[in-house]
Amino acid sequence: MIQDIMEKIESYEFSAILGIASSFQVFKQIMSKQEIVIELTKNINNSPENQWLVFQRTVALSQKKIDSQT
C-alpha cells in the first residue's frame, strides 16, 4: 500500500501537477489538496513502520544521481 502511494508521488504526472506552482505558497496549496498526499499522510500518521519506509525511500532518492538529459 505505502509503496503504491510513493510510486504515484514519484510519477511524472504528480511532478507535472506540482510543476505549475508559481510560488511556495501555491505549492503548499496544491500539495494539501492532492488526494495522494492526503492518503500518504493518513498512512504514516500512526504507523512507525510506514514512517520508516518513507524515510528510507526519501534518503535513497536524495542519493540518486539525476540524469538531466531525461
Buried (B, 14 or more C-beta within 10 A) or exposed (E): EBEEBBEBBEEEEBEEBBEEBEEEEEBEEBBEEBEBBEBBEEBBEEEEEBBEBBEEBEEEEEEEEEEEEE
